[in-house]
Amino acid sequence: MKEYLDLVRLVLDHGIRKPSRTGIDTLSYFGAHYRVDLAKGFPLLTTKEVNFAACLRELLWYLSGEDHIRNLRQYTKIWDAWADEHGNLDTAYGRYWRRFPHPYQDSDGTWKVREVDQIQYVIDTLKKEPTSRRLVVTAWEPGNAETSKLPPCHYSFVFNVQGDRLNCHLTQRSGDIALGIPFNLACYATLTQMIAQETGLGVGHFSHTIVDAHIYTGPPEYDHVPGLREQLQREPRPLPRLVIAKKPFHELRFEDFRVEDYHPHPKIKFKVAV
């Protein structure tokens, strides 16, 4: 996919060397942005194989609202490194997507907290007022971010309707170009298509801003540069198509999703910097 390869080139050519929390240096670029037209195909990278099954399991776990990894761990261990010994995750995206804590003052002056289902709010508002400019979902809770082992990276996204097409813009504070961004792209493209289908809209653009877009550079086992340069030498292939069963949004399960005509180049291994 050309947009992703252009992002890789941007960071390789203009990124500056920078230390990271992991102890592994990165090439870092400030304020990267790209956008893709989802109507032209499902943006699953073809210059390497992306594990869409793991990506979908992660998204459905987010949508479940769970804040532990017991169920997710049956299918993928991608969150194991950041959970505690009991499987609890202090920064679980779905917990904030589906149960964001909202403090309010009762009529008697008592402070209480209610949970806000931001995903349901977006769906309900799109059905009643599709031109709304308030379709914002956030996973950033400042108190949690002060203490979390890994505060949300992709922390806020906004939906916007143009004509009869649903667009999504994601803002991400930190983005691992080799490993994270391909997953983020597929995840939010899937979510956008799910919500578009639920609300009777077509898919529009996915737009993505990455504040610190970075590529890990070493030691050798963590050096992502060679694998990314290999992708730049590969010719992108036609994008696949994502087919989602015609079922209500909250009834969709893993088996209701199917990627058709996905013919990527071979896998490239990248090691996660924890």
C-alpha positions in Angstrom: 0.0 0.0 0.0 1.6 3.2 -1.2 0.4 5.4 1.7 2.2 3.1 4.2 5.4 2.9 2.2 5.4 6.7 1.9 5.2 6.8 5.7 8.1 4.4 6.0 10.2 6.5 3.6 9.4 9.7 5.5 10.6 8.3 8.9 13.7 6.6 7.4 14.7 9.7 5.4 13.8 12.5 7.9 13.6 10.8 11.4 16.1 11.8 14.0 17.8 9.4 16.4 16.2 9.4 19.7 16.3 7.3 22.9 13.1 5.6 24.0 11.5 4.3 27.2 12.4 0.7 26.1 16.1 1.5 26.1 16.3 0.9 22.4 17.0 3.9 20.1 14.5 4.9 17.4 14.4 7.1 14.3 11.7 9.5 15.3 9.6 11.8 13.2 7.2 14.4 14.6 3.7 14.8 13.3 3.4 12.2 10.5 0.0 11.9 8.7 -1.5 9.8 6.0 -5.0 8.9 4.8 -6.4 6.1 2.8 -9.7 5.7 0.9 -11.4 2.7 2.4 -13.7 2.4 -0.6 -10.7 1.4 -2.7 -10.1 -1.8 -0.7 -9.4 -3.0 2.8 -6.0 -1.6 3.9 -4.3 -4.8 5.0 -0.6 -4.5 4.0 0.4 -6.5 1.0 4.2 -5.9 1.2 4.2 -8.3 4.1 1.6 -10.6 5.6 -0.3 -9.1 8.5 -2.0 -11.4 11.0 -5.6 -10.1 10.6 -7.0 -12.8 12.9 -4.9 -11.4 15.8 -5.9 -7.8 14.9 -9.6 -8.8 14.8 -9.4 -10.6 18.1 -7.9 -7.5 19.7 -10.6 -5.2 18.3 -13.4 -7.5 19.5 -11.7 -7.5 22.9 -11.7 -3.7 22.9 -15.4 -3.7 22.0 -16.2 -6.1 24.8 -15.1 -3.5 27.3 -13.0 -6.0 29.3 -10.1 -4.7 31.4 -8.3 -8.1 31.8 -6.7 -10.3 29.2 -8.1 -13.8 30.2 -10.3 -14.1 27.2 -7.9 -12.4 24.7 -5.0 -14.6 25.9 -6.8 -17.7 24.4 -6.0 -16.3 20.9 -3.1 -13.9 21.1 -0.5 -12.9 23.7 0.0 -9.4 22.3 -1.0 -7.7 25.6 0.6 -10.2 28.0 3.7 -8.0 28.6 1.7 -5.1 30.0 -0.8 -7.0 32.2 -0.2 -7.9 35.9 0.2 -11.4 37.2 -3.6 -11.8 37.4 -4.2 -10.7 33.8 -5.5 -7.2 34.7 -4.6 -4.4 32.4 -4.6 -0.9 33.9 -4.9 0.7 30.5 -7.5 -1.4 28.6 -8.8 0.6 25.6 -12.2 -1.1 25.7 -12.7 -0.2 29.3 -12.6 3.5 28.3 -14.4 3.0 24.9 -17.4 1.3 26.6 -17.2 2.4 30.3 -15.5 5.8 30.5 -15.8 7.2 34.0 -17.7 10.5 34.1 -17.8 12.3 37.5 -21.0 14.4 38.1 -22.6 16.2 41.0 -26.0 15.0 42.2 -28.8 17.3 43.2 -27.8 16.9 46.8 -24.2 18.0 46.1 -22.8 14.5 46.3 -20.2 13.6 43.7 -20.9 10.4 41.8 -19.4 8.6 38.8 -21.4 7.1 35.9 -19.9 5.1 33.0 -20.3 6.4 29.4 -20.4 4.0 26.5 -18.7 6.1 23.8 -19.1 3.5 21.0 -22.9 3.3 21.6 -23.1 7.1 21.7 -21.4 7.3 18.3 -23.8 4.7 16.8 -26.9 6.3 18.3 -25.8 9.8 17.2 -25.0 8.7 13.6 -28.5 7.2 13.3 -30.2 10.4 14.6 -27.8 13.2 13.5 -25.2 11.9 11.0 -23.9 15.5 10.4 -22.8 15.8 14.0 -19.2 17.0 14.6 -19.1 15.5 18.1 -18.5 11.9 17.3 -15.4 11.6 19.5 -14.1 8.6 21.4 -11.2 8.9 23.8 -9.2 6.3 25.7 -7.1 8.9 27.5 -7.9 9.3 31.2 -5.3 11.6 32.8 -5.2 9.9 36.3 -4.7 6.5 34.7 -2.1 7.9 32.3 0.0 9.1 35.3 0.3 5.6 36.7 -0.2 3.2 33.8 2.6 0.8 32.7 1.6 1.7 29.1 -0.9 4.6 28.6 -3.0 4.4 25.4 -0.9 5.0 22.2 -3.9 5.4 19.9 -5.8 7.6 22.3 -8.6 9.4 20.4 -10.6 9.0 17.3 -13.3 11.0 15.6 -16.0 9.9 13.1 -17.3 12.3 10.4 -19.8 11.9 7.7 -19.3 13.5 4.2 -22.2 12.8 1.9 -23.2 9.2 2.6 -19.7 8.0 3.6 -18.3 7.5 7.1 -14.8 8.8 7.7 -12.5 8.2 10.7 -9.6 10.2 12.0 -7.2 8.6 14.6 -4.7 10.5 16.7 -1.9 8.5 18.1 0.8 9.8 20.5 3.3 7.1 19.7 3.5 4.8 16.7 5.8 1.8 16.0 5.9 2.0 12.2 7.0 -1.6 11.6 4.7 -3.4 14.1 2.0 -1.2 15.5 0.9 1.0 12.6 -0.2 -1.9 10.3 -2.4 -3.3 13.1 -3.8 0.2 14.0 -4.7 0.7 10.3 -6.5 -2.6 10.0 -8.2 -2.3 13.4 -9.7 1.1 12.8 -10.6 0.4 9.1 -12.5 -2.6 10.4 -14.2 -0.6 13.2 -15.2 2.1 10.6 -16.7 -0.5 8.3 -18.6 -2.1 11.2 -20.1 1.2 12.3 -20.8 2.3 8.7 -22.7 -1.0 8.1 -24.7 -0.5 11.3 -25.7 3.0 10.4 -26.5 2.5 6.7 -23.4 4.4 5.5 -20.6 3.6 3.0 -17.0 3.7 4.0 -15.0 6.9 3.4 -11.4 7.8 4.4 -9.3 6.7 7.3 -7.0 9.5 8.3 -4.2 9.0 10.8 -2.0 11.4 12.7 1.0 10.0 14.6 2.7 12.5 16.9 5.9 10.4 17.4 6.2 8.1 14.5 9.2 5.9 15.0 11.3 3.0 13.8 13.4 0.9 16.2 17.1 0.8 15.1 18.9 -1.6 17.3 20.6 -3.7 18.8 20.4 -6.0 15.8 17.5 -8.2 17.1 15.4 -5.1 17.5 16.5 -3.3 14.4 13.4 -2.8 12.2 15.2 -0.9 9.5 16.3 -3.8 7.3 12.8 -5.3 7.2 11.2 -2.0 6.3 13.7 -1.4 3.6 12.9 -4.9 2.2 9.2 -3.9 2.1 10.2 -0.8 0.1 11.6 -3.1 -2.5 8.4 -5.1 -2.9 5.7 -4.1 -5.3 2.3 -3.5 -3.5 -0.4 -5.9 -4.6 -4.1 -5.3 -5.0 -5.9 -4.7 -1.7 -8.2 -7.4 -0.3 -11.9 -6.9 0.6 -13.4 -7.2 4.1 -16.8 -8.9 4.2 -18.8 -8.5 7.4 -22.0 -10.5 8.1 -25.2 -8.5 7.9 -25.9 -8.7 11.6 -26.5 -6.0 14.3 -23.2 -4.4 15.5 -23.3 -5.9 19.0 -24.0 -9.4 17.7 -20.9 -9.6 15.5 -18.5 -12.3 16.4 -15.1 -13.4 15.0 -16.6 -15.9 12.5 -18.7 -13.1 11.0 -15.6 -11.4 9.4 -13.9 -12.6 6.2 -11.0 -11.2 4.2 -11.2 -12.0 0.6 -8.5 -12.0 -2.1 -5.6 -11.3 0.3 -2.3 -12.3 -1.5 0.5 -10.6 0.4 4.3 -11.0 0.1 5.9 -13.3 2.7 6.0 -12.4 6.4 8.8 -10.2 7.8 9.7 -10.8 11.5 10.0 -7.8 13.8 10.7 -8.1 17.5 8.6 -6.0 19.9 10.5 -3.6 22.1 8.8 -3.8 25.6 
